[in-house]
Amino acid sequence: MVTEADKEKLKEFGEKLKKIRKDKGLSLRRLSYLCSIDYSDIGKMERGKTNITLLTLFELAGALEIDPSELIKDLSFTMVAPK
């Protein structure tokens, strides 16, 4: 189940993705072409509406010509102990 805190993390990631994409001067469609991910799916990522896989993170980073860590650097993170 996706919690409200999880939704905030996804939104924060999406905002970071969008900023990097725009800083690189790429449209959604161009990024889509470069990483072979449908532009509507990238739009969902940027709005925090989808949880991506590690492989998708690598694909995005490759298309953006950045280290994958740049996409998650400086994002808020809270450890939750298992129950």
N, CA, C and O of each residue as an XYZ file, in Angstrom:
332
protein
N       0.837     -1.182      0.000
C       0.000      0.000      0.000
C       0.889      1.254      0.000
O       1.881      1.326      0.725
N       0.525      2.201     -0.797
C       1.283      3.448     -0.902
C       0.743      4.435      0.136
O      -0.434      4.794      0.119
N       1.621      4.859      1.031
C       1.230      5.797      2.077
C       1.327      7.233      1.561
O       1.855      7.484      0.478
N       0.814      8.158      2.349
C       0.926      9.578      1.989
C       2.394     10.004      1.931
O       2.781     10.802      1.078
N       3.200      9.471      2.838
C       4.634      9.785      2.829
C       5.280      9.265      1.542
O       6.141      9.927      0.962
N       4.861      8.078      1.102
C       5.378      7.518     -0.152
C       4.984      8.407     -1.333
O       5.789      8.653     -2.231
N       3.759      8.878     -1.320
C       3.279      9.749     -2.402
C       4.101     11.030     -2.473
O       4.387     11.533     -3.560
N       4.474     11.550     -1.321
C       5.304     12.761     -1.282
C       6.691     12.488     -1.856
O       7.254     13.325     -2.561
N       7.238     11.309     -1.550
C       8.545     10.938     -2.095
C       8.485     10.829     -3.617
O       9.391     11.290     -4.312
N       7.423     10.222     -4.132
C       7.267     10.087     -5.582
C       7.123     11.458     -6.242
O       7.674     11.706     -7.315
N       6.381     12.332     -5.590
C       6.209     13.687     -6.128
C       7.535     14.434     -6.129
O       7.860     15.126     -7.094
N       8.294     14.298     -5.062
C       9.593     14.962     -4.960
C      10.545     14.443     -6.044
O      11.268     15.219     -6.669
N      10.535     13.112     -6.261
C      11.356     12.540     -7.327
C      10.928     13.104     -8.682
O      11.771     13.477     -9.498
N       9.633     13.163     -8.914
C       9.118     13.667    -10.184
C       9.518     15.106    -10.444
O       9.864     15.465    -11.570
N       9.472     15.923     -9.416
C       9.883     17.320     -9.564
C      11.363     17.411     -9.920
O      11.766     18.251    -10.725
N      12.167     16.543     -9.317
C      13.604     16.525     -9.616
C      13.835     16.086    -11.058
O      14.636     16.692    -11.770
N      13.145     15.043    -11.488
C      13.255     14.557    -12.860
C      12.892     15.660    -13.857
O      13.598     15.876    -14.842
N      11.805     16.339    -13.595
C      11.347     17.403    -14.492
C      12.363     18.545    -14.556
O      12.644     19.071    -15.633
N      12.907     18.922    -13.408
C      13.893     20.006    -13.383
C      15.124     19.638    -14.201
O      15.615     20.444    -14.991
N      15.619     18.426    -14.011
C      16.805     17.995    -14.756
C      16.495     17.953    -16.251
O      17.305     18.397    -17.066
N      15.327     17.422    -16.614
C      14.941     17.355    -18.024
C      14.905     18.744    -18.638
O      15.440     18.968    -19.724
N      14.269     19.681    -17.932
C      14.159     21.046    -18.456
C      15.516     21.738    -18.495
O      15.811     22.474    -19.437
N      16.345     21.504    -17.473
C      17.689     22.084    -17.463
C      18.512     21.594    -18.655
O      19.385     22.306    -19.151
N      18.228     20.380    -19.105
C      18.913     19.809    -20.270
C      18.283     20.271    -21.583
O      18.785     19.956    -22.662
N      17.181     21.017    -21.488
C      16.515     21.516    -22.688
C      15.750     20.455    -23.458
O      15.585     20.562    -24.673
N      15.279     19.422    -22.748
C      14.578     18.326    -23.403
C      13.074     18.414    -23.192
O      12.613     18.723    -22.093
N      12.321     18.146    -24.230
C      10.872     18.009    -24.100
C      10.570     16.605    -23.589
O      11.435     15.730    -23.598
N       9.336     16.402    -23.143
C       8.922     15.060    -22.738
C       9.098     14.077    -23.887
O       9.591     12.966    -23.693
N       8.700     14.486    -25.065
C       8.788     13.588    -26.225
C      10.237     13.258    -26.577
O      10.538     12.123    -26.948
N      11.129     14.228    -26.465
C      12.535     13.966    -26.778
C      13.140     13.007    -25.765
O      13.848     12.074    -26.142
N      12.869     13.225    -24.481
C      13.359     12.306    -23.460
C      12.772     10.921    -23.689
O      13.471      9.917    -23.549
N      11.513     10.861    -24.033
C      10.851      9.597    -24.334
C      11.587      8.852    -25.440
O      11.837      7.651    -25.334
N      11.926      9.567    -26.488
C      12.648      8.971    -27.618
C      14.021      8.461    -27.175
O      14.438      7.372    -27.568
N      14.715      9.242    -26.363
C      16.070      8.887    -25.952
C      16.133      7.671    -25.031
O      17.123      6.939    -25.032
N      15.073      7.455    -24.244
C      15.115      6.337    -23.292
C      14.090      5.248    -23.589
O      13.978      4.280    -22.836
N      13.344      5.398    -24.679
C      12.350      4.392    -25.083
C      11.290      4.125    -24.011
O      10.848      2.993    -23.815
N      10.900      5.196    -23.330
C       9.799      5.137    -22.367
C       8.727      6.074    -22.897
O       9.030      7.206    -23.274
N       7.486      5.623    -22.931
C       6.405      6.449    -23.468
C       6.342      7.789    -22.742
O       6.467      7.854    -21.519
N       6.147      8.855    -23.514
C       6.157     10.197    -22.920
C       5.065     10.369    -21.868
O       5.243     11.120    -20.909
N       3.933      9.677    -22.039
C       2.870      9.797    -21.029
C       3.304      9.151    -19.713
O       2.903      9.601    -18.640
N       4.111      8.113    -19.790
C       4.636      7.489    -18.570
C       5.643      8.410    -17.882
O       5.675      8.495    -16.654
N       6.460      9.092    -18.672
C       7.398     10.062    -18.081
C       6.613     11.192    -17.421
O       6.989     11.663    -16.348
N       5.536     11.627    -18.049
C       4.680     12.649    -17.451
C       4.117     12.200    -16.114
O       4.055     12.988    -15.170
N       3.708     10.943    -16.026
C       3.200     10.399    -14.759
C       4.302     10.391    -13.705
O       4.062     10.696    -12.537
N       5.515     10.037    -14.133
C       6.650     10.052    -13.193
C       6.871     11.464    -12.665
O       7.058     11.666    -11.466
N       6.847     12.436    -13.570
C       7.099     13.819    -13.163
C       6.011     14.364    -12.248
O       6.261     15.281    -11.467
N       4.828     13.818    -12.336
C       3.732     14.243    -11.448
C       3.649     13.394    -10.184
O       2.769     13.607     -9.349
N       4.564     12.429    -10.038
C       4.573     11.579     -8.858
C       3.461     10.567     -8.831
O       3.039     10.135     -7.758
N       2.976     10.181     -9.997
C       1.831      9.278    -10.074
C       2.208      7.823    -10.296
O       1.335      6.958    -10.360
N       3.507      7.544    -10.416
C       3.920      6.158    -10.635
C       5.238      5.885     -9.929
O       6.097      6.760     -9.822
N       5.380      4.667     -9.455
C       6.587      4.230     -8.773
C       7.432      3.478     -9.802
O       6.986      2.473    -10.356
N       8.633      3.954    -10.057
C       9.449      3.375    -11.117
C      10.358      2.262    -10.594
O      10.584      2.138     -9.391
N      10.871      1.462    -11.520
C      11.820      0.414    -11.169
C      13.241      0.955    -11.235
O      13.490      2.044    -11.752
N      14.147      0.181    -10.709
C      15.556      0.545    -10.755
C      16.034      0.628    -12.202
O      16.810      1.518    -12.550
N      15.577     -0.287    -13.040
C      15.978     -0.268    -14.443
C      15.480      0.990    -15.150
O      16.178      1.542    -16.001
N      14.292      1.440    -14.804
C      13.770      2.676    -15.381
C      14.626      3.860    -14.946
O      14.905      4.756    -15.742
N      15.036      3.862    -13.697
C      15.926      4.917    -13.203
C      17.205      4.963    -14.037
O      17.670      6.039    -14.412
N      17.767      3.793    -14.323
C      18.983      3.722    -15.138
C      18.728      4.211    -16.559
O      19.566      4.910    -17.130
N      17.592      3.856    -17.134
C      17.255      4.295    -18.492
C      17.121      5.814    -18.556
O      17.635      6.449    -19.477
N      16.434      6.390    -17.579
C      16.279      7.845    -17.535
C      17.637      8.531    -17.398
O      17.934      9.492    -18.108
N      18.453      8.028    -16.478
C      19.773      8.628    -16.254
C      20.623      8.561    -17.513
O      21.307      9.527    -17.853
N      20.585      7.436    -18.205
C      21.350      7.298    -19.433
C      20.908      8.298    -20.483
O      21.739      8.918    -21.147
N      19.604      8.456    -20.635
C      19.075      9.400    -21.621
C      19.407     10.837    -21.245
O      19.620     11.678    -22.118
N      19.452     11.117    -19.951
C      19.769     12.466    -19.476
C      21.279     12.706    -19.378
O      21.728     13.817    -19.095
N      22.043     11.649    -19.618
C      23.506     11.707    -19.549
C      23.996     12.167    -18.174
O      24.846     13.048    -18.052
N      23.424     11.533    -17.146
C      23.814     11.812    -15.767
C      23.999     10.493    -15.030
O      23.540      9.446    -15.486
N      24.666     10.554    -13.902
C      24.776      9.390    -13.038
C      23.396      9.143    -12.412
O      22.723     10.098    -12.024
N      22.966      7.886    -12.308
C      21.642      7.611    -11.722
C      21.448      8.231    -10.336
O      20.330      8.592     -9.967
N      22.524      8.352     -9.577
C      22.414      8.928     -8.230
C      21.924     10.369     -8.257
O      21.332     10.839     -7.285
N      22.165     11.080     -9.363
C      21.717     12.473     -9.468
C      20.195     12.582     -9.382
O      19.668     13.604     -8.943
N      19.496     11.540     -9.798
C      18.029     11.579     -9.771
C      17.459     11.432     -8.365
O      16.319     11.820     -8.109
N      18.248     10.876     -7.462
C      17.733     10.697     -6.102
C      18.517     11.486     -5.056
O      18.149     11.521     -3.882
N      19.602     12.117     -5.503
C      20.416     12.925     -4.576
C      19.572     14.053     -3.991
O      18.803     14.702     -4.700
N      19.724     14.268     -2.724
C      19.061     15.356     -1.986
C      17.557     15.160     -1.789
O      16.872     16.079     -1.339
N      17.037     13.984     -2.118
C      15.617     13.726     -1.845
C      15.473     13.356     -0.376
O      16.372     12.751      0.207
N      14.353     13.716      0.218
C      14.135     13.383      1.626
C      13.962     11.876      1.771
O      13.356     11.217      0.926
N      14.498     11.360      2.842
C      14.440      9.926      3.082
C      14.306      9.691      4.568
O      15.042     10.273      5.364
N      13.369      8.839      4.945
C      13.163      8.511      6.331
C      13.179      7.003      6.479
O      12.425      6.297      5.810
N      14.034      6.515      7.352
C      14.088      5.084      7.626
C      12.875      4.690      8.454
O      12.516      5.366      9.419
N      12.256      3.598      8.066
C      11.142      3.056      8.831
C      11.524      1.657      9.251
O      11.799      0.796      8.415
N      11.540      1.435     10.559
C      11.914      0.123     11.083
C      10.837     -0.898     10.756
O       9.647     -0.591     10.833
N      11.244     -2.122     10.387
C      10.250     -3.150     10.102
C       9.467     -3.504     11.358
O       9.979     -3.421     12.474
N       8.234     -3.893     11.156
C       7.376     -4.252     12.306
C       7.524     -5.692     12.659
O       6.882     -6.167     13.595
